[in-house]
């Protein structure tokens, strides 16, 4: 069983809170997070960089709930954002603009203007065209835009192709061979302050090899940058450290950080880390309830009240999540091969496929583990399904609602009258 889970008196607890009692109060499906685990995971990074020239910027895309962001803001986290909406959320949660790095390949004029006027720390620039656009917007505003060049190091992250971001065929970053030329372009443009460069090779990495290769290439590029610019203020190494979903044994945050800093031995340069999944992934679960048990000619199905619109990772990435019965007796029942599916009208709507699952019955509660990252944040209203509630287990053991369950009225709240 994964850390954070335990059975006491036949009931499953997460972070010492009873899932049975939480379901009675808040219903299902719902996302549940542990403040204690979030703090513990963030502090693994924070304690490792203490008294070192490095910063931690939380990847907001992994979990953008305001309460989660506020917890991290109070711990001193910066933010790695990829949209104007994420900037808005970060600022609302109390993360200073001076700690915000704006990444992403498709920043709009409106987003660039909003970021400049907010005085963000850094734009991570991914193309020549984007660099020129930022210069134009900054010139119009009569402001300087702080810029870092994101380089594509052409490193195979050995992860799912949809979340690999450091290969030359990926849409991310500037070509490795064009680094010098892009420095020259940045230096030639008005209202651009070139402060550094960075890279990000992918997500859910469970081995240090890819990180090490990218860091060595970054060290090589740092010499070229310093020669041309004179000072390398920031080197952004991105995020991507994985977690245990099934049988993975990823490096611990301190191992990862120490290894990167040992390679990037640049005393005058601040190294930026952008973890997301490794901070919040194991801190969350999706709680769902069995609606029906269905047997066709060749297969067994458990149909639950959570679906691909609530958690799309299994459908999108064939991602694996541990499945736990909230009732321990059920968990210890004879296992048999079945699919755990949702009500959405897609064959690809599943939370677990061809898995040895307990002998669930109608109304049984099920915990889908490690959904704190890329869970609710990737949810949708597909099939006009209201999105689930989000609940936080506080450090004091108290349980509180941090996002109410959507209603049918919410589904149409932004639509205009019939035309």
C-alpha positions in Angstrom: 0.0 0.0 0.0 1.2 3.5 -0.9 2.4 5.9 1.9 -0.4 7.9 3.5 -2.9 5.0 3.3 -3.8 2.6 6.2 -6.7 0.4 7.3 -8.0 0.9 10.9 -11.1 -0.9 12.1 -11.8 -2.2 8.7 -11.9 1.3 7.1 -9.4 3.0 4.8 -7.8 6.1 6.1 -5.8 8.7 4.1 -3.5 11.0 6.0 -5.3 9.7 9.2 -8.7 10.8 7.9 -11.6 8.3 7.3 -12.7 8.1 3.7 -16.0 6.6 4.8 -16.8 9.7 6.9 -15.6 12.1 4.3 -17.9 10.5 1.7 -20.8 10.9 4.1 -20.2 14.6 4.5 -19.2 15.6 0.9 -20.5 12.8 -1.4 -18.8 11.3 -4.4 -16.9 11.6 -6.7 -14.5 14.0 -5.0 -10.8 14.9 -4.9 -9.2 14.7 -1.5 -5.8 16.2 -0.7 -3.5 16.1 2.3 -2.0 19.4 3.5 0.6 17.5 5.5 1.9 15.5 2.5 2.1 18.6 0.4 4.1 20.4 3.0 6.4 17.4 3.6 7.1 17.0 -0.2 7.7 20.7 -0.7 10.0 20.9 2.3 12.1 18.1 0.7 13.1 20.6 -2.0 13.2 23.6 0.3 15.6 22.0 2.9 17.9 20.7 0.1 18.3 24.2 -1.5 18.7 26.0 1.8 21.8 28.2 1.8 22.3 27.4 -1.8 21.8 29.6 -4.9 18.5 27.9 -6.0 14.8 28.5 -6.0 11.7 26.3 -6.2 8.8 27.3 -8.5 5.8 25.1 -8.2 4.3 23.9 -11.6 0.8 25.4 -11.3 -0.5 23.2 -14.1 -0.2 20.1 -11.9 -2.7 21.4 -9.4 -4.1 25.0 -9.6 -6.6 25.0 -6.7 -6.2 28.3 -4.8 -6.0 26.6 -1.4 -3.2 24.4 -2.6 -1.4 27.4 -4.1 -1.8 29.4 -0.9 -0.3 26.6 1.2 2.7 26.6 -1.1 2.9 30.4 -1.2 3.1 30.4 2.6 6.0 28.0 2.4 7.9 30.4 0.1 7.3 28.7 -3.3 7.4 30.5 -6.5 5.3 29.6 -9.5 5.9 28.1 -12.9 3.0 29.1 -15.1 1.9 28.5 -18.7 -1.1 30.9 -19.1 -2.6 34.2 -18.0 -5.1 32.2 -16.0 -2.4 30.5 -14.0 -0.7 33.9 -13.4 -4.1 35.2 -12.1 -4.4 32.2 -9.8 -0.9 32.5 -8.5 -1.2 36.1 -7.6 -4.6 35.6 -6.0 -3.0 32.8 -3.8 -0.3 35.2 -2.6 2.7 34.1 -4.7 4.6 37.3 -5.5 4.9 38.2 -9.2 8.6 38.5 -8.6 8.6 34.7 -8.1 6.7 33.8 -11.3 8.3 32.2 -14.4 6.0 32.3 -17.4 6.6 29.2 -19.7 4.7 27.8 -22.7 4.9 28.0 -26.4 1.8 30.1 -27.2 1.7 33.3 -25.1 -0.8 35.8 -26.4 -0.3 39.5 -26.6 -2.9 39.9 -23.8 -1.0 37.4 -21.6 2.4 39.0 -22.3 1.0 42.4 -21.4 -0.6 41.1 -18.2 2.7 39.5 -17.2 4.8 42.6 -17.9 2.4 44.9 -16.0 2.4 42.4 -13.1 6.2 42.6 -13.0 6.8 38.9 -13.2 10.3 37.5 -12.6 10.9 35.9 -16.0 9.5 34.9 -19.4 10.7 31.5 -20.6 10.9 32.1 -24.4 10.4 29.2 -26.8 10.8 30.7 -30.3 12.3 33.6 -32.2 8.8 34.8 -33.1 7.7 34.8 -29.5 10.9 36.8 -28.5 10.1 39.4 -31.1 6.5 39.6 -29.9 7.5 40.1 -26.3 9.9 42.9 -27.4 7.1 44.6 -29.3 4.6 44.4 -26.4 7.3 45.6 -23.9 8.2 48.5 -26.2 4.6 49.5 -26.5 4.3 49.5 -22.7 7.7 51.3 -22.3 8.8 48.5 -20.0 11.7 46.0 -19.9 10.7 42.3 -20.3 12.9 39.9 -18.3 13.7 36.9 -20.5 15.2 33.4 -20.4 15.7 31.3 -23.5 14.2 27.8 -23.3 16.5 25.4 -25.2 15.5 22.0 -26.5 18.5 19.8 -25.5 17.3 16.8 -27.6 17.4 14.5 -24.6 15.2 11.4 -24.4 13.4 11.5 -21.1 12.2 7.9 -21.4 8.7 8.8 -20.5 5.2 8.7 -22.2 5.6 10.5 -25.6 2.8 12.9 -24.8 4.8 14.3 -21.8 8.2 14.1 -23.4 9.3 17.7 -24.0 13.0 17.7 -24.7 13.3 15.9 -28.0 14.0 17.8 -31.2 10.7 16.7 -32.7 8.8 18.2 -29.8 7.2 21.6 -30.0 9.0 22.9 -27.0 12.1 25.1 -26.8 14.7 26.6 -29.2 16.9 24.3 -31.3 20.1 23.5 -29.4 22.3 24.5 -32.4 20.6 27.9 -32.6 21.4 28.9 -29.1 24.2 31.4 -30.0 22.2 33.0 -32.7 19.1 33.4 -30.4 21.3 35.1 -27.8 22.3 37.6 -30.5 18.7 38.2 -31.5 17.7 38.8 -27.9 20.6 41.3 -27.3 19.6 43.2 -30.5 15.9 43.7 -29.5 14.7 46.7 -27.6 13.2 46.4 -24.2 14.5 42.8 -23.6 16.6 42.0 -20.6 18.2 38.6 -21.3 18.8 37.1 -17.9 19.3 33.4 -18.5 18.3 30.2 -20.2 16.7 26.9 -19.4 15.4 23.5 -20.4 12.7 21.0 -19.5 12.9 17.4 -20.9 9.6 15.9 -19.8 7.4 14.7 -17.0 7.2 11.6 -14.7 10.9 10.8 -15.0 11.9 8.0 -12.7 15.7 7.9 -13.5 18.3 10.6 -13.1 20.1 9.8 -16.4 18.0 12.2 -18.5 18.3 15.0 -16.0 22.1 14.5 -15.9 22.5 14.6 -19.6 20.4 17.7 -19.9 22.3 19.4 -17.1 25.7 18.6 -18.7 24.4 20.2 -22.0 23.2 23.1 -19.9 26.6 23.5 -18.4 28.2 23.5 -21.8 25.8 26.3 -23.0 26.4 28.3 -19.9 29.9 29.1 -21.0 28.6 30.3 -24.4 26.0 32.5 -22.6 28.5 34.1 -20.2 30.9 34.8 -23.1 28.2 36.6 -25.1 26.1 38.2 -22.3 28.6 38.6 -19.4 26.4 37.3 -16.6 24.1 34.3 -16.3 21.7 35.2 -13.6 19.3 32.2 -14.0 19.5 28.7 -15.3 16.1 27.0 -15.3 16.2 23.2 -15.2 12.5 22.7 -15.3 10.7 19.9 -13.4 9.6 16.4 -14.3 10.7 14.3 -11.3 8.3 11.3 -11.1 6.5 9.6 -8.3 5.4 6.0 -7.6 2.2 5.1 -9.3 2.7 1.3 -9.5 6.2 -0.2 -8.9 8.4 2.8 -9.9 11.3 3.7 -7.6 12.0 7.4 -8.6 14.8 9.4 -7.1 14.0 11.4 -4.0 13.8 15.2 -4.4 17.0 15.7 -2.4 18.9 13.2 -4.6 17.7 14.9 -7.8 18.4 18.5 -6.5 21.9 17.5 -5.2 22.8 15.8 -8.4 21.7 18.8 -10.6 23.5 21.3 -8.4 26.7 19.2 -8.4 26.7 19.2 -12.2 25.7 22.9 -12.5 28.4 24.2 -10.3 27.8 27.9 -11.1 28.1 29.9 -7.9 26.9 33.2 -9.5 23.9 31.7 -11.1 20.5 31.0 -9.5 19.3 27.5 -10.4 15.5 27.3 -10.8 13.6 24.1 -10.1 10.0 23.7 -11.3 8.5 20.5 -9.6 4.8 19.8 -9.6 3.9 16.1 -9.6 6.5 15.3 -7.0 5.0 17.8 -4.6 1.2 17.1 -5.0 0.9 13.8 -6.9 0.9 11.5 -3.9 -1.0 14.0 -1.8 -4.3 13.4 -3.5 -6.8 10.7 -4.3 -10.1 10.5 -6.2 -12.9 9.0 -4.1 -15.7 7.3 -6.1 -18.6 4.9 -5.5 -19.7 1.8 -7.4 -23.0 2.3 -9.2 -23.4 -1.1 -10.9 -21.6 -4.3 -11.3 -22.0 -5.6 -14.9 -21.0 -8.9 -16.5 -21.1 -9.4 -20.3 -20.1 -12.5 -22.2 -16.4 -12.0 -21.9 -15.7 -9.3 -19.3 -16.6 -7.9 -15.9 -17.1 -4.2 -15.3 -17.5 -2.0 -12.2 -19.3 1.1 -13.2 -18.5 4.0 -10.8 -19.7 7.6 -10.5 -16.3 9.0 -11.5 -15.3 9.0 -15.2 -12.7 10.2 -17.7 -14.0 13.7 -17.5 -13.0 13.7 -13.8 -9.7 11.8 -14.2 -8.5 11.6 -17.8 -4.9 10.3 -17.2 -5.8 6.6 -17.7 -7.7 7.3 -20.9 -5.1 9.8 -22.3 -1.9 8.2 -21.2 -2.9 4.6 -20.2 -1.8 5.8 -16.8 -1.8 3.4 -13.9 -3.4 4.3 -10.5 -3.6 2.0 -7.5 -7.2 1.1 -6.7 -8.2 0.6 -3.0 -11.5 -0.6 -1.5 -12.4 1.7 1.4 -13.8 -1.4 3.1 -10.8 -3.6 4.2 -12.9 -6.8 4.0 -13.7 -6.0 0.4 -10.0 -5.2 -0.3 -9.0 -8.6 1.0 -11.7 -10.5 -1.0 -10.8 -12.8 -3.9 -9.4 -10.8 -6.8 -10.7 -11.2 -10.3 -10.0 -9.5 -13.7 -12.3 -6.5 -14.4 -12.4 -2.9 -15.7 -13.3 0.0 -13.5 -15.2 2.4 -15.7 -17.3 5.5 -15.6 -20.7 6.6 -17.0 -19.3 8.6 -20.0 -20.3 7.4 -23.4 -16.8 6.4 -24.6 -15.2 3.0 -24.7 -12.0 4.8 -23.6 -13.7 5.9 -20.3 -11.9 3.8 -17.7 -10.0 4.3 -14.5 -8.5 0.9 -14.5 -8.5 -1.7 -17.3 -7.8 -5.5 -17.2 -6.9 -5.3 -13.5 -7.1 -7.8 -10.7 -9.7 -6.0 -8.6 -11.5 -6.9 -5.4 -15.0 -8.3 -5.5 -16.8 -4.9 -5.3 -20.5 -4.6 -4.7 -23.0 -1.7 -5.4 -22.3 1.4 -3.3 -18.8 0.3 -2.3 -16.4 3.2 -2.0 -13.1 3.1 -4.0 -10.0 5.3 -3.6 -8.1 6.0 -6.8 -4.6 6.8 -5.5 -2.0 9.4 -6.5 -4.3 11.8 -8.3 -3.1 15.0 -6.7 -1.3 16.1 -9.9 -3.0 16.4 -13.3 -6.3 15.2 -11.8 -8.9 17.9 -11.3 -6.8 20.3 -13.2 -7.3 18.3 -16.4 -11.0 17.6 -15.7 -13.9 18.7 -18.0 -17.6 18.9 -18.3 -17.8 16.3 -21.1 -21.2 14.7 -21.3 -22.4 17.7 -19.4 -21.2 16.2 -16.1 -20.6 18.6 -13.3 -17.0 18.5 -12.0 -16.4 17.0 -8.5 -15.8 18.7 -5.2 -12.3 19.2 -3.8 -11.6 18.6 -0.1 -8.5 19.2 2.0 -7.3 17.3 5.1 -5.6 20.0 7.1 -2.5 19.6 9.2 -4.7 19.7 12.3 -6.8 16.8 11.0 -9.7 19.0 10.1 -11.5 18.3 6.8 -12.8 21.2 4.7 -14.3 21.9 1.3 -11.9 23.9 -0.9 -14.0 23.7 -4.1 -17.7 23.0 -4.1 -19.2 20.4 -6.4 -20.5 22.0 -9.6 -24.3 22.2 -10.2 -26.3 21.9 -13.4 -26.7 25.7 -13.2 -22.9 26.0 -13.3 -22.9 24.1 -16.6 -24.8 26.8 -18.3 -23.7 29.9 -16.3 -21.5 31.3 -19.0 -23.8 30.7 -21.9 -25.9 33.5 -23.4 -29.6 33.4 -24.1 -30.7 31.4 -27.0 -30.2 33.2 -30.3 
